[in-house]
Amino acid sequence: MTKIFKTMRSLSVLCLLSGLLVACADYNVTDDFTAEPDPTYVEPYKDLAPVKTYINRIEYPNLSLGATLKVADFNKQELAHAAAVTNFDNIAFGASLMSGTIVNGKGVMNFIDMKDLLDHVQEIGGEVFGSPIVANANQADDWLAMLTAPIEIPVDYVEGKTVNFNEMPVGAYTGTIEKGKASIVKYDNQNVLQISASSSVCIIEGFEVNHLAKYTTTFYARADKDITFDVNFSGNPVVGTGTNGKWPLKKDKWTKIVVEAQSPEGVTDGFLRIETARGITINIQKVQVGYYPDNHRPQTDQEVKDTINYALNTWCDGLMKINEGRIKSFDLIDEAIDSKSTLDNGMYDLKHSTEKVFWQDILGSENYGPAVSKSASSAYTNYGGNPELLKFFISETGLENPKMMESLNYWIGIWTNNGAKIDGINAKVNLSYSEDEATLEAYKATLKKLLENLAQTGKLIRLSNFDIKYQDATGAYVAADKITTAQRQKLADYYAYVINRYMSIIPNDKQAGICKGNMADTGDPVGLWSVSKSKDWVRTATYKAFCDALSGQ
């Protein structure tokens, strides 16, 4: 791949060295930073400048162009990094900067990758759009579960059942013999339970168990030679200290055996079973079982609330300490609304869970936005951020559904009235182009209505996940490696159409920008660049469409 290295100081020389007759506009517009390798220039789009340079900053002062990238790909400072910093105003990192990636199950926060990228972005004069501060997905679930888990408490040992075989008459054993033979016999001047070789016998049973309790079974055993045996407590094999997990017993000596175990979940009938191998006989004198009850209690509602507030403040504090005011725009909350659950007033409810810890379940639905906003704003200011520059967005998907849009407005109103700072809406779009004229017109009508509804909110409006897939006349999606030049042009024209619709319907002062989901083609032809067999990125018609649309053509 041809590599182009341009900076403001060496631009003219490097334009001659490139050998590609590219336009000698400043390709890297991030001060003196050199992005390398740059995506390939080929006909017919080699003379185009970086995409972001086509925005009329006077007419559209708030409009910005963003790209989504993984932290690891950005920190490699290779091709994807070069394309992003050269062609886009800001970079979003999706789930890469969310708590699920950064915080481990013990609450330890690893901000190394984030610090590296922020230091680098600051050095080159770039910008980052902040990942969602809280959400339902990609959260530090293990940490939150640990924090809200039942609390350990002191408990007393409970005496349980006792069986004394010396009190039983010599003869057949009336307990459970699953295999082999066992009987009450006279041994060492007392009556004992003698378990024969190759047998499986319950030496105590008939007591209730709970899998959360810890049981201690004590018995005295003796054999006429060194032996080993197996133990099973209520269906759970219990590992001993001998070879292969067996329980050892020295000959000619009464030995106290202590078995500590828990029963399997769902089992209520307790027993302790001895399993002997071939050639092994064991004598049992007396058995006792007792237990420590579950030494945990659920946290009270107030304790859980205090714990989650602690977690929220700890997460926001760590995030903003690393940030140092460098990221100024964040998604505050991501995809909070449940389109399958309706409130009494007809609005969609927030998402709730009985399996995971959802912030809103503890903080309260109406206090969710205010609590996160207050915590994040305070931490941002504490670590050098200028509160006048801070912007919070609510990101949501499915807003082409009018009821979803209405419900989002409802919740934003609730949260704002309760003190939340909410500056904008980050609408995650899911767009397609269709060769079928009727379908395409329906897509356009839906887009128009979405943008009009967004404009009516009076909030800053950002479109993210801005990828458009291509459908043929039958509705089948066309893959990137199958799309024709003519089809690619139609797709590019539709990209331009959507951008123009955004710029014309959303008021200029409310245009927070558009964020590309993928810069280069995936399996779908969604990129400003296609990917060649040699893995080079090659500008597509969509690249030109972006340039034309952003310049007002």
C-alpha positions in Angstrom: 0.0 0.0 0.0 1.2 3.5 -0.8 1.9 5.4 2.4 1.5 9.2 2.4 3.0 11.2 5.2 1.9 14.9 5.3 2.2 17.5 7.9 1.8 21.3 7.6 5.5 21.8 7.6 6.5 19.2 4.9 3.3 19.2 2.8 4.7 20.4 -0.5 7.7 18.0 -0.5 5.6 15.0 0.4 3.0 15.8 -2.3 5.8 15.3 -4.8 7.1 12.1 -3.2 3.7 10.5 -3.1 3.7 9.7 -6.8 -0.1 9.8 -6.9 -0.7 13.4 -8.0 -2.9 13.9 -5.0 -4.3 17.3 -4.1 -1.8 19.2 -1.9 -4.3 20.1 0.7 -3.2 19.5 4.3 -4.3 15.9 4.8 -3.4 15.8 8.4 -5.2 18.7 10.0 -4.3 17.8 13.6 -1.4 20.2 14.0 2.0 18.6 13.4 0.9 15.0 14.0 1.6 12.6 11.1 -1.0 9.9 10.6 0.4 6.8 8.9 -0.3 4.8 6.9 -3.0 6.8 5.1 -5.7 5.0 3.2 -5.0 4.5 -0.5 -5.7 7.1 -3.1 -7.0 5.8 -6.4 -9.0 7.2 -9.3 -11.5 8.7 -9.5 -11.4 10.1 -5.9 -7.7 10.8 -5.4 -8.0 14.6 -5.5 -10.5 14.8 -2.6 -9.5 16.4 0.7 -10.2 14.9 4.1 -14.0 14.5 4.5 -14.3 16.8 7.6 -12.7 19.7 5.7 -15.8 20.0 3.5 -18.1 21.1 6.4 -19.0 24.8 6.2 -18.1 25.7 9.8 -19.6 29.2 9.6 -23.0 28.0 8.4 -23.0 24.8 10.5 -21.0 25.7 13.6 -22.1 22.8 15.7 -22.0 20.1 13.0 -19.2 17.5 13.5 -18.3 14.3 11.9 -17.5 11.3 14.0 -16.3 7.8 13.6 -16.6 4.7 15.8 -13.4 2.7 16.6 -12.2 0.2 19.1 -9.7 1.4 21.6 -7.2 -1.3 20.7 -7.4 -0.4 17.0 -6.9 3.3 17.8 -4.0 2.7 20.1 -2.2 0.7 17.4 -1.9 3.9 15.5 -2.1 2.1 12.1 -4.5 2.4 9.2 -7.9 2.7 11.0 -6.3 5.3 13.4 -5.0 7.3 10.4 -8.3 7.3 8.6 -10.1 8.4 11.8 -7.9 11.3 12.9 -7.5 12.6 9.4 -11.1 12.5 8.2 -13.3 12.9 11.3 -13.7 15.6 13.9 -14.1 13.1 16.8 -13.9 9.4 17.6 -16.3 7.4 19.6 -15.2 4.1 21.2 -18.5 2.4 21.9 -18.4 -0.2 24.7 -14.6 0.0 24.9 -14.7 2.8 27.5 -17.7 1.5 29.5 -17.5 0.0 32.9 -17.9 -3.6 31.7 -14.5 -3.3 30.0 -12.7 -1.3 32.6 -13.9 -2.6 36.0 -13.3 -6.1 37.1 -15.3 -8.2 39.5 -13.5 -6.8 42.6 -14.0 -3.2 41.5 -10.4 -2.7 40.3 -10.4 -0.2 37.4 -8.0 -0.5 34.5 -7.8 2.8 32.7 -4.4 2.1 31.0 -5.8 2.0 27.4 -8.1 4.9 28.0 -5.2 7.0 29.4 -3.0 6.2 26.4 -5.7 7.2 23.9 -6.6 10.4 25.7 -3.0 11.4 26.0 -2.5 10.8 22.3 -5.7 12.6 21.3 -4.8 15.6 23.4 -1.3 15.6 21.8 -2.7 15.7 18.3 -5.5 18.1 19.0 -8.3 15.6 18.4 -11.6 15.0 20.2 -13.4 12.0 21.7 -17.1 11.5 22.1 -17.6 9.8 25.5 -19.0 6.2 25.8 -22.2 5.8 27.8 -21.5 6.5 31.4 -24.2 4.0 32.5 -26.4 1.5 30.6 -28.0 -1.9 31.0 -25.5 -3.7 28.8 -21.7 -3.7 29.0 -21.7 -2.8 32.7 -19.4 -4.1 35.4 -22.0 -6.8 36.3 -19.7 -8.9 38.4 -18.7 -5.9 40.5 -22.3 -4.8 41.0 -23.4 -8.3 41.9 -20.6 -8.6 44.4 -21.4 -5.2 46.0 -25.1 -6.1 46.4 -24.6 -9.7 47.4 -25.9 -10.9 50.8 -23.8 -9.9 53.8 -21.9 -12.4 55.9 -23.2 -12.6 59.5 -22.1 -14.6 62.5 -24.1 -17.8 63.1 -24.1 -20.5 65.8 -23.4 -24.2 65.3 -26.6 -26.2 65.4 -26.5 -29.7 66.8 -28.2 -32.2 64.5 -28.7 -36.0 64.5 -26.6 -38.5 66.4 -26.4 -42.3 65.7 -24.7 -44.6 68.2 -24.2 -48.1 66.8 -23.2 -49.5 70.2 -26.9 -49.0 71.2 -28.1 -51.2 68.4 -28.4 -55.0 68.7 -26.1 -57.3 66.7 -27.7 -58.3 63.4 -28.9 -56.8 60.2 -28.3 -53.1 59.5 -31.6 -51.3 59.0 -30.1 -48.2 57.3 -29.8 -47.8 53.5 -27.5 -50.2 51.9 -27.2 -49.2 48.2 -24.6 -51.9 47.4 -22.8 -54.7 49.1 -23.3 -55.7 52.8 -23.3 -54.0 56.2 -24.4 -55.3 59.7 -24.1 -54.5 63.4 -21.4 -56.7 64.8 -19.4 -57.1 68.0 -15.9 -55.5 67.5 -13.4 -54.2 70.0 -15.7 -55.0 72.9 -18.6 -52.9 71.5 -21.3 -53.0 68.9 -20.3 -51.3 65.6 -21.5 -50.9 62.1 -19.3 -53.0 59.9 -19.3 -52.2 56.2 -18.0 -55.0 54.1 -15.8 -54.7 51.0 -17.2 -53.3 47.8 -20.2 -51.7 49.6 -22.0 -48.4 49.6 -23.8 -47.7 52.9 -25.4 -44.6 54.5 -24.1 -44.4 58.0 -26.4 -41.5 58.9 -29.6 -40.3 57.1 -33.0 -38.9 57.6 -32.2 -35.3 58.3 -33.1 -32.2 56.3 -30.5 -30.3 54.4 -30.2 -26.8 52.8 -27.5 -26.2 50.2 -26.6 -22.9 51.7 -25.7 -24.4 55.1 -22.4 -26.0 55.9 -22.6 -29.4 57.5 -20.1 -31.1 59.7 -20.3 -34.9 60.1 -18.1 -36.6 62.7 -17.7 -40.4 63.1 -15.1 -42.7 64.6 -13.7 -45.5 62.3 -11.3 -48.3 62.6 -9.9 -51.0 60.3 -7.6 -54.0 60.7 -5.2 -52.6 58.0 -4.4 -49.3 56.3 -7.3 -48.5 54.0 -8.9 -45.7 52.0 -12.6 -45.1 51.3 -14.9 -42.6 49.6 -17.4 -40.3 51.2 -20.6 -38.8 49.7 -22.7 -36.2 51.4 -26.3 -36.0 50.1 -25.1 -36.6 46.5 -21.9 -34.5 46.6 -18.7 -36.5 46.6 -16.4 -35.1 49.3 -12.7 -35.0 48.6 -10.4 -36.5 51.2 -6.7 -36.0 51.9 -5.5 -39.3 50.4 -4.5 -40.3 46.8 -7.1 -39.5 44.2 -9.2 -37.7 46.8 -9.9 -40.7 49.0 -10.1 -40.7 52.8 -7.2 -42.6 54.5 -7.5 -44.6 57.6 -4.6 -46.2 59.5 -4.9 -49.8 60.9 -5.7 -50.8 64.5 -6.6 -47.3 65.7 -10.0 -45.6 66.3 -9.8 -42.4 64.3 -12.0 -39.4 64.4 -13.1 -38.5 60.8 -14.5 -35.0 60.2 -16.4 -34.4 57.0 -17.3 -30.8 56.1 -19.6 -30.5 53.1 -22.7 -28.8 51.5 -25.5 -30.6 49.8 -26.3 -30.0 46.1 -28.8 -27.3 45.3 -32.4 -28.7 45.2 -31.6 -31.7 47.6 -33.5 -31.7 50.9 -32.8 -35.3 52.2 -29.5 -35.5 54.1 -27.2 -38.5 54.3 -23.6 -39.4 54.5 -22.5 -42.5 52.5 -19.4 -44.6 52.9 -18.1 -46.4 49.8 -15.6 -49.1 50.2 -13.5 -50.8 47.5 -12.6 -54.4 47.0 -10.8 -56.0 50.0 -11.6 -53.1 52.4 -13.7 -53.5 55.5 -14.4 -50.5 57.8 -16.0 -50.3 61.3 -18.0 -47.3 62.4 -18.6 -46.5 66.0 -20.7 -43.3 66.4 -21.9 -40.7 63.9 -23.0 -37.1 64.6 -24.1 -34.4 62.1 -24.6 -30.7 62.8 -24.4 -27.6 60.7 -23.7 -23.9 60.5 -26.8 -22.2 59.0 -26.3 -20.0 55.9 -24.2 -17.1 57.3 -25.6 -14.6 54.8 -28.5 -12.2 54.9 -29.9 -10.1 52.1 -29.0 -6.4 52.2 -31.8 -4.1 53.1 -33.3 -1.9 50.4 -31.4 1.1 51.9 -28.2 -0.8 52.1 -28.5 -1.8 48.4 -29.3 1.8 47.5 -26.3 3.1 49.4 -24.1 0.5 47.8 -25.2 1.4 44.3 -24.8 5.1 44.9 -21.3 4.3 46.1 -20.7 2.3 42.9 -22.0 5.0 40.7 -19.9 7.7 42.4 -16.8 5.5 42.4 -17.2 4.7 38.7 -17.8 8.4 37.8 -14.9 9.5 39.9 -12.4 7.1 38.3 -13.7 7.9 34.8 -13.4 11.6 35.2 -10.1 11.5 37.0 -8.5 9.9 34.0 -10.5 12.1 31.7 -9.2 15.4 33.2 -11.9 17.3 31.3 -10.7 16.2 27.9 -13.8 14.4 26.8 -16.5 17.1 26.9 -19.5 15.2 25.4 -20.8 11.9 26.8 -23.7 9.6 26.4 -25.2 9.8 29.9 -27.5 6.8 29.6 -27.7 4.3 26.8 -30.8 2.4 25.6 -32.8 2.6 28.8 -36.3 2.2 27.4 -38.2 -1.1 27.1 -40.5 -1.2 24.1 -42.2 -4.3 25.4 -43.4 -2.8 28.7 -45.9 0.0 29.0 -46.8 2.3 31.9 -50.3 3.1 32.9 -50.0 6.4 31.0 -49.2 4.5 27.7 -45.5 5.4 27.7 -42.9 2.7 27.5 -41.3 1.8 30.8 -37.6 1.6 31.5 -35.9 -1.7 31.3 -35.8 -3.7 34.5 -34.2 -7.0 35.5 -34.5 -9.7 38.1 -31.2 -11.4 36.9 -28.8 -8.5 36.9 -28.3 -5.3 38.8 -29.8 -2.4 36.7 -29.0 1.0 38.0 -32.6 2.3 37.6 -34.0 -0.6 39.6 -32.0 0.6 42.7 -31.9 4.4 42.0 -35.5 4.5 41.0 -36.8 5.1 37.4 -37.5 8.8 38.0 -34.2 9.4 39.8 -32.1 7.5 37.3 -31.1 10.3 35.0 -30.7 12.9 37.8 -28.5 10.6 39.9 -26.1 9.8 37.0 -26.1 13.4 35.9 -25.2 14.7 39.3 -22.5 12.1 39.9 -20.9 12.5 36.5 -21.1 16.3 36.5 -19.6 16.6 40.0 -16.7 14.3 39.1 -16.1 16.1 35.8 -15.8 19.4 37.6 -13.7 18.0 40.4 -11.0 16.9 37.9 -10.6 20.0 35.9 -13.5 19.9 33.5 -15.2 23.2 32.5 -18.9 22.6 33.3 -19.9 25.2 30.6 -18.4 22.9 28.0 -19.9 19.6 29.3 -22.7 18.0 27.2 -24.8 15.0 28.1 -26.8 13.0 25.6 -29.3 10.2 26.0 -28.6 7.6 23.4 -31.5 5.4 22.2 -32.4 3.1 19.4 -35.7 2.5 17.6 -36.7 6.2 17.6 -38.3 5.8 14.1 -41.1 4.3 16.2 -43.2 7.3 17.1 -44.2 5.8 20.5 -40.5 5.1 21.3 -39.8 8.7 20.4 -42.7 10.0 22.6 -41.6 7.8 25.5 -38.0 9.1 25.3 -39.3 12.6 25.4 -41.4 11.6 28.4 -38.5 10.2 30.4 -36.2 13.1 29.4 -38.9 15.4 30.8 -39.1 13.5 34.0 -35.4 13.4 34.5 -34.9 17.1 33.6 -37.7 18.2 36.0 -35.9 16.2 38.7 -32.6 18.0 38.1 -30.8 16.0 35.4 -28.6 17.8 32.9 -29.6 16.5 29.4 -28.4 18.5 26.5 -29.0 16.2 23.5 -30.3 13.0 22.0 -27.9 10.5 20.4 -30.2 8.7 18.0 -28.9 5.3 16.9 -30.2 4.8 13.4 -30.7 1.6 11.5 -30.8 2.6 7.8 -31.2 0.8 4.5 -31.4 1.7 0.9 -33.8 -0.2 -1.4 -33.9 -0.7 -5.1 -37.7 -1.1 -4.8 -39.1 2.3 -5.3 -42.1 1.9 -2.9 -39.9 0.6 -0.2 -37.4 3.4 -0.7 -40.1 6.0 -0.4 -41.3 4.4 2.8 -37.7 4.6 4.1 -37.5 8.3 3.2 -40.8 9.1 4.9 -39.7 7.3 8.1 -36.5 9.2 8.0 -38.2 12.5 7.5 -40.6 11.9 10.4 -37.7 10.8 12.7 -35.7 13.9 12.0 -38.8 16.2 12.4 -39.6 14.5 15.8 -36.0 14.9 16.9 -35.9 18.6 15.8 -39.1 19.3 17.8 -37.4 18.2 21.1 -35.3 21.4 21.0 -32.2 19.3 22.0 -28.9 18.8 20.4 -29.3 16.0 17.9 -26.6 13.5 17.0 -27.0 10.5 14.6 -24.9 7.6 15.4 -24.4 4.1 14.0 -24.6 5.9 10.6 -24.2 2.9 8.3 -26.6 2.3 5.4 -27.1 -1.2 4.0 -28.0 -2.0 0.4 -31.2 -4.0 -0.5 -32.0 -5.2 -4.0 -35.5 -5.1 -5.4 -36.4 -8.4 -3.6 -35.3 -7.1 -0.2 -32.1 -9.1 0.0 -29.1 -7.4 1.3 -26.2 -7.0 -1.1 -22.8 -7.9 0.3 -19.7 -5.7 -0.1 -17.9 -8.1 -2.3 -21.0 -8.4 -4.6 -22.1 -4.8 -5.0 -21.7 -3.3 -8.5 -20.3 0.1 -9.3 -23.8 1.3 -10.2 -25.3 0.0 -7.0 -22.5 1.6 -5.0 -23.3 4.9 -6.6 -27.0 4.6 -5.7 -26.0 3.8 -2.1 -23.6 6.8 -2.0 -26.4 9.1 -3.4 -28.6 7.9 -0.6 -26.0 8.7 2.0 -25.9 12.2 0.6 -29.6 12.4 0.7 -29.8 11.4 4.4 -27.0 13.9 5.3 -28.8 16.6 3.4 -32.1 15.8 5.2 -30.3 16.0 8.6 -28.7 19.3 7.7 -32.0 20.8 6.4 -34.4 19.5 9.1 -32.4 19.8 12.3 -31.8 23.5 13.1 -28.2 24.5 12.6 -27.6 25.3 16.2 -28.9 21.9 17.2 -26.7 19.8 14.8 -24.4 17.9 17.2 -23.2 15.8 14.2 -23.2 12.4 12.5 -21.1 9.5 13.7 -20.1 6.8 11.2 -20.6 3.2 12.5 -17.9 1.7 10.3 -15.4 3.7 8.3 -14.6 0.8 5.9 -16.8 -1.9 4.5 -17.7 -4.9 6.7 -19.6 -7.7 5.1 -21.9 -4.9 4.0 -20.9 -2.1 1.7 -21.2 0.5 4.4 -17.8 2.2 4.2 -16.3 5.4 2.9 -13.5 2.9 2.0 -13.7 -0.5 0.5 -11.2 -3.1 1.5 -9.0 -4.6 -1.2 -7.7 -8.1 -1.3 -4.4 -6.8 0.0 -6.2 -5.2 2.9 -5.7 -1.7 1.6 -8.5 0.8 2.1 -9.8 2.4 -1.1 -12.0 5.4 -1.3 -15.6 4.6 -2.5 -18.3 6.7 -4.1 -19.6 7.1 -0.5 -16.5 9.1 0.3 -17.3 11.6 -2.4 -21.0 11.6 -1.4 -20.0 12.7 2.1 -17.8 15.4 0.8 -20.4 16.8 -1.5 -23.3 16.6 1.0 -21.3 18.2 3.8 -20.3 21.1 1.5 -23.9 21.7 0.7 -24.0 20.2 -2.8 
